[in-house]
Amino acid sequence: MKVQIDPQRCHGHGRCYDLAPGLFSEDDEGYGQVAGDSAVPPDQEHVARLAVSNCPERAIDLVEEA
C-alpha cells in the first residue's frame, strides 16, 4: 500500500503529520507531504487510514499495490 497527497486539495491543516508523523511531514509552508518513498509499512496501515479519514479536504489517498 502507498499513500499520496493531492497538493491541489491540501489546505495545510496538518492533521496527517500530527496523526501519522512516520508517513507524513510538512513542507516549508505547513502543507502536508508524504515522507519517504510513500510505502506504508503493515504496522502503519491503521494510522494511514486514520489520516485519510481525518483530512478535511480528502486530499490523502491510499493506493493498493498490485
CHARMM internal coordinates of N, CA and C (Angstrom, degrees):
IC EDIT
DIST 1 N 1 CA 1.4386
DIST 1 CA 1 C 1.5364
ANGL 1 N 1 CA 1 C 107.82
DIST 1 C 2 N 1.3190
ANGL 1 CA 1 C 2 N 114.21
DIHE 1 N 1 CA 1 C 2 N 141.56
DIST 2 N 2 CA 1.4608
ANGL 1 C 2 N 2 CA 120.76
DIHE 1 CA 1 C 2 N 2 CA 176.30
DIST 2 CA 2 C 1.5216
ANGL 2 N 2 CA 2 C 109.20
DIHE 1 C 2 N 2 CA 2 C -125.69
DIST 2 C 3 N 1.3148
ANGL 2 CA 2 C 3 N 115.48
DIHE 2 N 2 CA 2 C 3 N 156.27
DIST 3 N 3 CA 1.4504
ANGL 2 C 3 N 3 CA 121.70
DIHE 2 CA 2 C 3 N 3 CA 179.69
DIST 3 CA 3 C 1.5262
ANGL 3 N 3 CA 3 C 108.21
DIHE 2 C 3 N 3 CA 3 C -118.32
DIST 3 C 4 N 1.3206
ANGL 3 CA 3 C 4 N 115.79
DIHE 3 N 3 CA 3 C 4 N 145.61
DIST 4 N 4 CA 1.4620
ANGL 3 C 4 N 4 CA 120.08
DIHE 3 CA 3 C 4 N 4 CA 177.40
DIST 4 CA 4 C 1.5188
ANGL 4 N 4 CA 4 C 109.78
DIHE 3 C 4 N 4 CA 4 C -144.85
DIST 4 C 5 N 1.3265
ANGL 4 CA 4 C 5 N 115.34
DIHE 4 N 4 CA 4 C 5 N 152.60
DIST 5 N 5 CA 1.4608
ANGL 4 C 5 N 5 CA 122.43
DIHE 4 CA 4 C 5 N 5 CA 177.94
DIST 5 CA 5 C 1.5143
ANGL 5 N 5 CA 5 C 108.20
DIHE 4 C 5 N 5 CA 5 C -118.34
DIST 5 C 6 N 1.3174
ANGL 5 CA 5 C 6 N 116.36
DIHE 5 N 5 CA 5 C 6 N 131.37
DIST 6 N 6 CA 1.4631
ANGL 5 C 6 N 6 CA 121.41
DIHE 5 CA 5 C 6 N 6 CA 174.44
DIST 6 CA 6 C 1.5317
ANGL 6 N 6 CA 6 C 107.17
DIHE 5 C 6 N 6 CA 6 C -84.86
DIST 6 C 7 N 1.3233
ANGL 6 CA 6 C 7 N 117.85
DIHE 6 N 6 CA 6 C 7 N 109.08
DIST 7 N 7 CA 1.4638
ANGL 6 C 7 N 7 CA 120.10
DIHE 6 CA 6 C 7 N 7 CA -177.08
DIST 7 CA 7 C 1.5282
ANGL 7 N 7 CA 7 C 113.37
DIHE 6 C 7 N 7 CA 7 C -65.27
DIST 7 C 8 N 1.3179
ANGL 7 CA 7 C 8 N 117.94
DIHE 7 N 7 CA 7 C 8 N -20.53
DIST 8 N 8 CA 1.4608
ANGL 7 C 8 N 8 CA 121.32
DIHE 7 CA 7 C 8 N 8 CA 178.22
DIST 8 CA 8 C 1.5271
ANGL 8 N 8 CA 8 C 111.56
DIHE 7 C 8 N 8 CA 8 C -72.76
DIST 8 C 9 N 1.3300
ANGL 8 CA 8 C 9 N 116.43
DIHE 8 N 8 CA 8 C 9 N -27.14
DIST 9 N 9 CA 1.4668
ANGL 8 C 9 N 9 CA 120.44
DIHE 8 CA 8 C 9 N 9 CA -178.94
DIST 9 CA 9 C 1.5232
ANGL 9 N 9 CA 9 C 113.24
DIHE 8 C 9 N 9 CA 9 C -97.43
DIST 9 C 10 N 1.3249
ANGL 9 CA 9 C 10 N 118.14
DIHE 9 N 9 CA 9 C 10 N -21.44
DIST 10 N 10 CA 1.4620
ANGL 9 C 10 N 10 CA 121.66
DIHE 9 CA 9 C 10 N 10 CA -176.65
DIST 10 CA 10 C 1.5229
ANGL 10 N 10 CA 10 C 110.23
DIHE 9 C 10 N 10 CA 10 C -70.38
DIST 10 C 11 N 1.3384
ANGL 10 CA 10 C 11 N 115.50
DIHE 10 N 10 CA 10 C 11 N 129.72
DIST 11 N 11 CA 1.4644
ANGL 10 C 11 N 11 CA 121.39
DIHE 10 CA 10 C 11 N 11 CA 178.03
DIST 11 CA 11 C 1.5190
ANGL 11 N 11 CA 11 C 112.33
DIHE 10 C 11 N 11 CA 11 C -110.18
DIST 11 C 12 N 1.3292
ANGL 11 CA 11 C 12 N 117.40
DIHE 11 N 11 CA 11 C 12 N 4.49
DIST 12 N 12 CA 1.4554
ANGL 11 C 12 N 12 CA 121.00
DIHE 11 CA 11 C 12 N 12 CA 174.43
DIST 12 CA 12 C 1.5104
ANGL 12 N 12 CA 12 C 116.49
DIHE 11 C 12 N 12 CA 12 C 80.09
DIST 12 C 13 N 1.3245
ANGL 12 CA 12 C 13 N 118.00
DIHE 12 N 12 CA 12 C 13 N 31.07
DIST 13 N 13 CA 1.4611
ANGL 12 C 13 N 13 CA 120.32
DIHE 12 CA 12 C 13 N 13 CA 177.86
DIST 13 CA 13 C 1.5328
ANGL 13 N 13 CA 13 C 111.90
DIHE 12 C 13 N 13 CA 13 C -68.65
DIST 13 C 14 N 1.3170
ANGL 13 CA 13 C 14 N 117.14
DIHE 13 N 13 CA 13 C 14 N -27.97
DIST 14 N 14 CA 1.4606
ANGL 13 C 14 N 14 CA 121.46
DIHE 13 CA 13 C 14 N 14 CA 175.48
DIST 14 CA 14 C 1.5051
ANGL 14 N 14 CA 14 C 115.96
DIHE 13 C 14 N 14 CA 14 C 83.59
DIST 14 C 15 N 1.2973
ANGL 14 CA 14 C 15 N 117.64
DIHE 14 N 14 CA 14 C 15 N 7.77
DIST 15 N 15 CA 1.4724
ANGL 14 C 15 N 15 CA 119.18
DIHE 14 CA 14 C 15 N 15 CA -179.38
DIST 15 CA 15 C 1.5186
ANGL 15 N 15 CA 15 C 111.46
DIHE 14 C 15 N 15 CA 15 C -64.38
DIST 15 C 16 N 1.3181
ANGL 15 CA 15 C 16 N 117.34
DIHE 15 N 15 CA 15 C 16 N -34.81
DIST 16 N 16 CA 1.4639
ANGL 15 C 16 N 16 CA 120.24
DIHE 15 CA 15 C 16 N 16 CA -177.77
DIST 16 CA 16 C 1.5263
ANGL 16 N 16 CA 16 C 111.16
DIHE 15 C 16 N 16 CA 16 C -62.06
DIST 16 C 17 N 1.3229
ANGL 16 CA 16 C 17 N 117.75
DIHE 16 N 16 CA 16 C 17 N -50.27
DIST 17 N 17 CA 1.4647
ANGL 16 C 17 N 17 CA 118.46
DIHE 16 CA 16 C 17 N 17 CA -178.27
DIST 17 CA 17 C 1.5149
ANGL 17 N 17 CA 17 C 113.02
DIHE 16 C 17 N 17 CA 17 C -77.91
DIST 17 C 18 N 1.3280
ANGL 17 CA 17 C 18 N 118.26
DIHE 17 N 17 CA 17 C 18 N -17.12
DIST 18 N 18 CA 1.4624
ANGL 17 C 18 N 18 CA 119.82
DIHE 17 CA 17 C 18 N 18 CA 171.74
DIST 18 CA 18 C 1.5296
ANGL 18 N 18 CA 18 C 110.64
DIHE 17 C 18 N 18 CA 18 C -74.56
DIST 18 C 19 N 1.3325
ANGL 18 CA 18 C 19 N 116.77
DIHE 18 N 18 CA 18 C 19 N -41.06
DIST 19 N 19 CA 1.4613
ANGL 18 C 19 N 19 CA 121.49
DIHE 18 CA 18 C 19 N 19 CA -177.29
DIST 19 CA 19 C 1.5302
ANGL 19 N 19 CA 19 C 113.53
DIHE 18 C 19 N 19 CA 19 C -81.96
DIST 19 C 20 N 1.3251
ANGL 19 CA 19 C 20 N 116.85
DIHE 19 N 19 CA 19 C 20 N -32.97
DIST 20 N 20 CA 1.4617
ANGL 19 C 20 N 20 CA 120.97
DIHE 19 CA 19 C 20 N 20 CA -175.77
DIST 20 CA 20 C 1.5282
ANGL 20 N 20 CA 20 C 110.36
DIHE 19 C 20 N 20 CA 20 C -137.24
DIST 20 C 21 N 1.3409
ANGL 20 CA 20 C 21 N 117.29
DIHE 20 N 20 CA 20 C 21 N 68.52
DIST 21 N 21 CA 1.4614
ANGL 20 C 21 N 21 CA 120.18
DIHE 20 CA 20 C 21 N 21 CA -176.09
DIST 21 CA 21 C 1.5307
ANGL 21 N 21 CA 21 C 114.19
DIHE 20 C 21 N 21 CA 21 C -63.74
DIST 21 C 22 N 1.3116
ANGL 21 CA 21 C 22 N 117.42
DIHE 21 N 21 CA 21 C 22 N -19.40
DIST 22 N 22 CA 1.4602
ANGL 21 C 22 N 22 CA 119.63
DIHE 21 CA 21 C 22 N 22 CA 176.81
DIST 22 CA 22 C 1.5203
ANGL 22 N 22 CA 22 C 113.26
DIHE 21 C 22 N 22 CA 22 C -77.38
DIST 22 C 23 N 1.3286
ANGL 22 CA 22 C 23 N 116.54
DIHE 22 N 22 CA 22 C 23 N -17.53
DIST 23 N 23 CA 1.4633
ANGL 22 C 23 N 23 CA 121.38
DIHE 22 CA 22 C 23 N 23 CA -177.64
DIST 23 CA 23 C 1.5198
ANGL 23 N 23 CA 23 C 113.05
DIHE 22 C 23 N 23 CA 23 C -107.97
DIST 23 C 24 N 1.3404
ANGL 23 CA 23 C 24 N 116.19
DIHE 23 N 23 CA 23 C 24 N -25.39
DIST 24 N 24 CA 1.4638
ANGL 23 C 24 N 24 CA 120.54
DIHE 23 CA 23 C 24 N 24 CA -176.04
DIST 24 CA 24 C 1.5189
ANGL 24 N 24 CA 24 C 110.47
DIHE 23 C 24 N 24 CA 24 C -130.85
DIST 24 C 25 N 1.3139
ANGL 24 CA 24 C 25 N 114.71
DIHE 24 N 24 CA 24 C 25 N 155.71
DIST 25 N 25 CA 1.4589
ANGL 24 C 25 N 25 CA 121.69
DIHE 24 CA 24 C 25 N 25 CA 172.85
DIST 25 CA 25 C 1.5220
ANGL 25 N 25 CA 25 C 106.62
DIHE 24 C 25 N 25 CA 25 C -140.52
DIST 25 C 26 N 1.3103
ANGL 25 CA 25 C 26 N 116.11
DIHE 25 N 25 CA 25 C 26 N -177.80
DIST 26 N 26 CA 1.4575
ANGL 25 C 26 N 26 CA 119.63
DIHE 25 CA 25 C 26 N 26 CA 178.40
DIST 26 CA 26 C 1.5102
ANGL 26 N 26 CA 26 C 109.97
DIHE 25 C 26 N 26 CA 26 C -115.45
DIST 26 C 27 N 1.3212
ANGL 26 CA 26 C 27 N 115.85
DIHE 26 N 26 CA 26 C 27 N 148.97
DIST 27 N 27 CA 1.4543
ANGL 26 C 27 N 27 CA 119.51
DIHE 26 CA 26 C 27 N 27 CA 176.32
DIST 27 CA 27 C 1.5300
ANGL 27 N 27 CA 27 C 109.01
DIHE 26 C 27 N 27 CA 27 C -86.00
DIST 27 C 28 N 1.3116
ANGL 27 CA 27 C 28 N 117.72
DIHE 27 N 27 CA 27 C 28 N -173.22
DIST 28 N 28 CA 1.4658
ANGL 27 C 28 N 28 CA 122.17
DIHE 27 CA 27 C 28 N 28 CA -176.27
DIST 28 CA 28 C 1.5240
ANGL 28 N 28 CA 28 C 113.23
DIHE 27 C 28 N 28 CA 28 C -63.20
DIST 28 C 29 N 1.3256
ANGL 28 CA 28 C 29 N 117.09
DIHE 28 N 28 CA 28 C 29 N -21.13
DIST 29 N 29 CA 1.4616
ANGL 28 C 29 N 29 CA 121.06
DIHE 28 CA 28 C 29 N 29 CA -178.66
DIST 29 CA 29 C 1.5246
ANGL 29 N 29 CA 29 C 112.81
DIHE 28 C 29 N 29 CA 29 C -103.96
DIST 29 C 30 N 1.3383
ANGL 29 CA 29 C 30 N 117.37
DIHE 29 N 29 CA 29 C 30 N 4.90
DIST 30 N 30 CA 1.4594
ANGL 29 C 30 N 30 CA 121.19
DIHE 29 CA 29 C 30 N 30 CA 177.58
DIST 30 CA 30 C 1.5114
ANGL 30 N 30 CA 30 C 115.50
DIHE 29 C 30 N 30 CA 30 C 90.80
DIST 30 C 31 N 1.3182
ANGL 30 CA 30 C 31 N 117.04
DIHE 30 N 30 CA 30 C 31 N 4.47
DIST 31 N 31 CA 1.4619
ANGL 30 C 31 N 31 CA 120.28
DIHE 30 CA 30 C 31 N 31 CA 177.64
DIST 31 CA 31 C 1.5284
ANGL 31 N 31 CA 31 C 109.53
DIHE 30 C 31 N 31 CA 31 C -81.90
DIST 31 C 32 N 1.3274
ANGL 31 CA 31 C 32 N 115.29
DIHE 31 N 31 CA 31 C 32 N 148.13
DIST 32 N 32 CA 1.4531
ANGL 31 C 32 N 32 CA 120.02
DIHE 31 CA 31 C 32 N 32 CA 179.55
DIST 32 CA 32 C 1.5090
ANGL 32 N 32 CA 32 C 112.22
DIHE 31 C 32 N 32 CA 32 C -70.55
DIST 32 C 33 N 1.3246
ANGL 32 CA 32 C 33 N 114.48
DIHE 32 N 32 CA 32 C 33 N 145.96
DIST 33 N 33 CA 1.4589
ANGL 32 C 33 N 33 CA 120.64
DIHE 32 CA 32 C 33 N 33 CA 173.16
DIST 33 CA 33 C 1.5182
ANGL 33 N 33 CA 33 C 108.28
DIHE 32 C 33 N 33 CA 33 C -144.51
DIST 33 C 34 N 1.3017
ANGL 33 CA 33 C 34 N 115.58
DIHE 33 N 33 CA 33 C 34 N 154.09
DIST 34 N 34 CA 1.4534
ANGL 33 C 34 N 34 CA 121.03
DIHE 33 CA 33 C 34 N 34 CA -178.96
DIST 34 CA 34 C 1.5257
ANGL 34 N 34 CA 34 C 108.22
DIHE 33 C 34 N 34 CA 34 C -75.53
DIST 34 C 35 N 1.3116
ANGL 34 CA 34 C 35 N 116.18
DIHE 34 N 34 CA 34 C 35 N 132.04
DIST 35 N 35 CA 1.4594
ANGL 34 C 35 N 35 CA 121.62
DIHE 34 CA 34 C 35 N 35 CA 177.10
DIST 35 CA 35 C 1.5235
ANGL 35 N 35 CA 35 C 109.21
DIHE 34 C 35 N 35 CA 35 C -88.60
DIST 35 C 36 N 1.2888
ANGL 35 CA 35 C 36 N 116.82
DIHE 35 N 35 CA 35 C 36 N 142.59
DIST 36 N 36 CA 1.4642
ANGL 35 C 36 N 36 CA 121.05
DIHE 35 CA 35 C 36 N 36 CA 176.35
DIST 36 CA 36 C 1.5130
ANGL 36 N 36 CA 36 C 112.77
DIHE 35 C 36 N 36 CA 36 C 71.96
DIST 36 C 37 N 1.3388
ANGL 36 CA 36 C 37 N 115.09
DIHE 36 N 36 CA 36 C 37 N -145.90
DIST 37 N 37 CA 1.4698
ANGL 36 C 37 N 37 CA 121.05
DIHE 36 CA 36 C 37 N 37 CA -173.99
DIST 37 CA 37 C 1.5248
ANGL 37 N 37 CA 37 C 113.35
DIHE 36 C 37 N 37 CA 37 C -93.14
DIST 37 C 38 N 1.2962
ANGL 37 CA 37 C 38 N 118.63
DIHE 37 N 37 CA 37 C 38 N 10.52
DIST 38 N 38 CA 1.4683
ANGL 37 C 38 N 38 CA 127.43
DIHE 37 CA 37 C 38 N 38 CA 178.69
DIST 38 CA 38 C 1.5282
ANGL 38 N 38 CA 38 C 114.26
DIHE 37 C 38 N 38 CA 38 C 76.75
DIST 38 C 39 N 1.3247
ANGL 38 CA 38 C 39 N 117.68
DIHE 38 N 38 CA 38 C 39 N -1.62
DIST 39 N 39 CA 1.4610
ANGL 38 C 39 N 39 CA 120.31
DIHE 38 CA 38 C 39 N 39 CA 177.51
DIST 39 CA 39 C 1.5237
ANGL 39 N 39 CA 39 C 109.67
DIHE 38 C 39 N 39 CA 39 C -74.20
DIST 39 C 40 N 1.3152
ANGL 39 CA 39 C 40 N 116.34
DIHE 39 N 39 CA 39 C 40 N 137.56
DIST 40 N 40 CA 1.4681
ANGL 39 C 40 N 40 CA 122.07
DIHE 39 CA 39 C 40 N 40 CA 179.04
DIST 40 CA 40 C 1.5293
ANGL 40 N 40 CA 40 C 107.87
DIHE 39 C 40 N 40 CA 40 C -102.10
DIST 40 C 41 N 1.3342
ANGL 40 CA 40 C 41 N 117.18
DIHE 40 N 40 CA 40 C 41 N 113.14
DIST 41 N 41 CA 1.4643
ANGL 40 C 41 N 41 CA 119.03
DIHE 40 CA 40 C 41 N 41 CA 176.74
DIST 41 CA 41 C 1.5297
ANGL 41 N 41 CA 41 C 109.86
DIHE 40 C 41 N 41 CA 41 C -63.42
DIST 41 C 42 N 1.3164
ANGL 41 CA 41 C 42 N 117.46
DIHE 41 N 41 CA 41 C 42 N 150.49
DIST 42 N 42 CA 1.4658
ANGL 41 C 42 N 42 CA 120.60
DIHE 41 CA 41 C 42 N 42 CA -178.58
DIST 42 CA 42 C 1.5346
ANGL 42 N 42 CA 42 C 113.71
DIHE 41 C 42 N 42 CA 42 C -52.82
DIST 42 C 43 N 1.3230
ANGL 42 CA 42 C 43 N 117.77
DIHE 42 N 42 CA 42 C 43 N -35.96
DIST 43 N 43 CA 1.4588
ANGL 42 C 43 N 43 CA 119.54
DIHE 42 CA 42 C 43 N 43 CA -178.84
DIST 43 CA 43 C 1.5285
ANGL 43 N 43 CA 43 C 113.29
DIHE 42 C 43 N 43 CA 43 C -77.75
DIST 43 C 44 N 1.3334
ANGL 43 CA 43 C 44 N 117.55
DIHE 43 N 43 CA 43 C 44 N -3.36
DIST 44 N 44 CA 1.4543
ANGL 43 C 44 N 44 CA 122.29
DIHE 43 CA 43 C 44 N 44 CA 179.05
DIST 44 CA 44 C 1.5349
ANGL 44 N 44 CA 44 C 112.87
DIHE 43 C 44 N 44 CA 44 C -110.51
DIST 44 C 45 N 1.3322
ANGL 44 CA 44 C 45 N 117.41
DIHE 44 N 44 CA 44 C 45 N 2.07
DIST 45 N 45 CA 1.4621
ANGL 44 C 45 N 45 CA 120.27
DIHE 44 CA 44 C 45 N 45 CA -177.34
DIST 45 CA 45 C 1.5348
ANGL 45 N 45 CA 45 C 112.05
DIHE 44 C 45 N 45 CA 45 C -61.39
DIST 45 C 46 N 1.3181
ANGL 45 CA 45 C 46 N 117.49
DIHE 45 N 45 CA 45 C 46 N -37.91
DIST 46 N 46 CA 1.4646
ANGL 45 C 46 N 46 CA 120.25
DIHE 45 CA 45 C 46 N 46 CA 179.83
DIST 46 CA 46 C 1.5280
ANGL 46 N 46 CA 46 C 111.10
DIHE 45 C 46 N 46 CA 46 C -62.26
DIST 46 C 47 N 1.3342
ANGL 46 CA 46 C 47 N 118.04
DIHE 46 N 46 CA 46 C 47 N -46.93
DIST 47 N 47 CA 1.4659
ANGL 46 C 47 N 47 CA 119.96
DIHE 46 CA 46 C 47 N 47 CA -179.20
DIST 47 CA 47 C 1.5251
ANGL 47 N 47 CA 47 C 111.24
DIHE 46 C 47 N 47 CA 47 C -70.30
DIST 47 C 48 N 1.3298
ANGL 47 CA 47 C 48 N 117.60
DIHE 47 N 47 CA 47 C 48 N -29.16
DIST 48 N 48 CA 1.4698
ANGL 47 C 48 N 48 CA 119.94
DIHE 47 CA 47 C 48 N 48 CA 175.40
DIST 48 CA 48 C 1.5223
ANGL 48 N 48 CA 48 C 110.14
DIHE 47 C 48 N 48 CA 48 C -64.44
DIST 48 C 49 N 1.3194
ANGL 48 CA 48 C 49 N 116.45
DIHE 48 N 48 CA 48 C 49 N -44.74
DIST 49 N 49 CA 1.4705
ANGL 48 C 49 N 49 CA 120.47
DIHE 48 CA 48 C 49 N 49 CA 177.96
DIST 49 CA 49 C 1.5309
ANGL 49 N 49 CA 49 C 111.25
DIHE 48 C 49 N 49 CA 49 C -66.31
DIST 49 C 50 N 1.3154
ANGL 49 CA 49 C 50 N 116.84
DIHE 49 N 49 CA 49 C 50 N -35.30
DIST 50 N 50 CA 1.4557
ANGL 49 C 50 N 50 CA 121.51
DIHE 49 CA 49 C 50 N 50 CA 176.75
DIST 50 CA 50 C 1.5354
ANGL 50 N 50 CA 50 C 110.22
DIHE 49 C 50 N 50 CA 50 C -63.29
DIST 50 C 51 N 1.3203
ANGL 50 CA 50 C 51 N 117.10
DIHE 50 N 50 CA 50 C 51 N -43.30
DIST 51 N 51 CA 1.4634
ANGL 50 C 51 N 51 CA 121.05
DIHE 50 CA 50 C 51 N 51 CA 177.84
DIST 51 CA 51 C 1.5265
ANGL 51 N 51 CA 51 C 110.85
DIHE 50 C 51 N 51 CA 51 C -63.36
DIST 51 C 52 N 1.3244
ANGL 51 CA 51 C 52 N 117.39
DIHE 51 N 51 CA 51 C 52 N -42.71
DIST 52 N 52 CA 1.4721
ANGL 51 C 52 N 52 CA 121.38
DIHE 51 CA 51 C 52 N 52 CA 178.11
DIST 52 CA 52 C 1.5213
ANGL 52 N 52 CA 52 C 110.47
DIHE 51 C 52 N 52 CA 52 C -59.01
DIST 52 C 53 N 1.3214
ANGL 52 CA 52 C 53 N 116.76
DIHE 52 N 52 CA 52 C 53 N -47.65
DIST 53 N 53 CA 1.4635
ANGL 52 C 53 N 53 CA 120.07
DIHE 52 CA 52 C 53 N 53 CA -175.65
DIST 53 CA 53 C 1.5254
ANGL 53 N 53 CA 53 C 113.03
DIHE 52 C 53 N 53 CA 53 C -73.04
DIST 53 C 54 N 1.3260
ANGL 53 CA 53 C 54 N 118.29
DIHE 53 N 53 CA 53 C 54 N -17.27
DIST 54 N 54 CA 1.4617
ANGL 53 C 54 N 54 CA 121.28
DIHE 53 CA 53 C 54 N 54 CA -178.86
DIST 54 CA 54 C 1.5247
ANGL 54 N 54 CA 54 C 113.77
DIHE 53 C 54 N 54 CA 54 C -101.73
DIST 54 C 55 N 1.3084
ANGL 54 CA 54 C 55 N 118.23
DIHE 54 N 54 CA 54 C 55 N 2.13
DIST 55 N 55 CA 1.4624
ANGL 54 C 55 N 55 CA 120.90
DIHE 54 CA 54 C 55 N 55 CA 178.25
DIST 55 CA 55 C 1.5319
ANGL 55 N 55 CA 55 C 108.96
DIHE 54 C 55 N 55 CA 55 C -80.66
DIST 55 C 56 N 1.3425
ANGL 55 CA 55 C 56 N 117.88
DIHE 55 N 55 CA 55 C 56 N 116.25
DIST 56 N 56 CA 1.4682
ANGL 55 C 56 N 56 CA 120.51
DIHE 55 CA 55 C 56 N 56 CA -177.31
DIST 56 CA 56 C 1.5282
ANGL 56 N 56 CA 56 C 113.84
DIHE 55 C 56 N 56 CA 56 C -61.17
DIST 56 C 57 N 1.3078
ANGL 56 CA 56 C 57 N 117.40
DIHE 56 N 56 CA 56 C 57 N -30.26
DIST 57 N 57 CA 1.4715
ANGL 56 C 57 N 57 CA 120.93
DIHE 56 CA 56 C 57 N 57 CA -177.75
DIST 57 CA 57 C 1.5213
ANGL 57 N 57 CA 57 C 113.36
DIHE 56 C 57 N 57 CA 57 C -96.04
DIST 57 C 58 N 1.3342
ANGL 57 CA 57 C 58 N 116.02
DIHE 57 N 57 CA 57 C 58 N -0.59
DIST 58 N 58 CA 1.4736
ANGL 57 C 58 N 58 CA 120.54
DIHE 57 CA 57 C 58 N 58 CA -176.92
DIST 58 CA 58 C 1.5340
ANGL 58 N 58 CA 58 C 110.61
DIHE 57 C 58 N 58 CA 58 C 55.45
DIST 58 C 59 N 1.3280
ANGL 58 CA 58 C 59 N 114.81
DIHE 58 N 58 CA 58 C 59 N 43.89
DIST 59 N 59 CA 1.4678
ANGL 58 C 59 N 59 CA 121.25
DIHE 58 CA 58 C 59 N 59 CA -177.01
DIST 59 CA 59 C 1.5195
ANGL 59 N 59 CA 59 C 112.85
DIHE 58 C 59 N 59 CA 59 C -88.27
DIST 59 C 60 N 1.3366
ANGL 59 CA 59 C 60 N 117.66
DIHE 59 N 59 CA 59 C 60 N -6.89
DIST 60 N 60 CA 1.4613
ANGL 59 C 60 N 60 CA 121.64
DIHE 59 CA 59 C 60 N 60 CA -176.85
DIST 60 CA 60 C 1.5209
ANGL 60 N 60 CA 60 C 109.44
DIHE 59 C 60 N 60 CA 60 C -105.97
DIST 60 C 61 N 1.3217
ANGL 60 CA 60 C 61 N 115.61
DIHE 60 N 60 CA 60 C 61 N 133.74
DIST 61 N 61 CA 1.4569
ANGL 60 C 61 N 61 CA 121.51
DIHE 60 CA 60 C 61 N 61 CA 177.38
DIST 61 CA 61 C 1.5217
ANGL 61 N 61 CA 61 C 109.58
DIHE 60 C 61 N 61 CA 61 C -126.45
DIST 61 C 62 N 1.3234
ANGL 61 CA 61 C 62 N 115.49
DIHE 61 N 61 CA 61 C 62 N 143.99
DIST 62 N 62 CA 1.4584
ANGL 61 C 62 N 62 CA 122.11
DIHE 61 CA 61 C 62 N 62 CA 170.82
DIST 62 CA 62 C 1.5207
ANGL 62 N 62 CA 62 C 107.46
DIHE 61 C 62 N 62 CA 62 C -103.05
DIST 62 C 63 N 1.3073
ANGL 62 CA 62 C 63 N 115.44
DIHE 62 N 62 CA 62 C 63 N 133.54
DIST 63 N 63 CA 1.4625
ANGL 62 C 63 N 63 CA 121.11
DIHE 62 CA 62 C 63 N 63 CA -178.66
DIST 63 CA 63 C 1.5261
ANGL 63 N 63 CA 63 C 108.20
DIHE 62 C 63 N 63 CA 63 C -117.96
DIST 63 C 64 N 1.3109
ANGL 63 CA 63 C 64 N 115.33
DIHE 63 N 63 CA 63 C 64 N 118.22
DIST 64 N 64 CA 1.4605
ANGL 63 C 64 N 64 CA 120.41
DIHE 63 CA 63 C 64 N 64 CA 177.26
DIST 64 CA 64 C 1.5222
ANGL 64 N 64 CA 64 C 108.72
DIHE 63 C 64 N 64 CA 64 C -73.90
DIST 64 C 65 N 1.3084
ANGL 64 CA 64 C 65 N 115.66
DIHE 64 N 64 CA 64 C 65 N 134.20
DIST 65 N 65 CA 1.4612
ANGL 64 C 65 N 65 CA 120.25
DIHE 64 CA 64 C 65 N 65 CA 178.44
DIST 65 CA 65 C 1.5221
ANGL 65 N 65 CA 65 C 109.30
DIHE 64 C 65 N 65 CA 65 C -87.40
DIST 65 C 66 N 1.3028
ANGL 65 CA 65 C 66 N 115.39
DIHE 65 N 65 CA 65 C 66 N 144.31
DIST 66 N 66 CA 1.4662
ANGL 65 C 66 N 66 CA 120.46
DIHE 65 CA 65 C 66 N 66 CA -178.88
DIST 66 CA 66 C 1.5027
ANGL 66 N 66 CA 66 C 111.57
DIHE 65 C 66 N 66 CA 66 C -80.63
END
COOR INIT
IC SEED 1 N 1 CA 1 C
IC BUILD
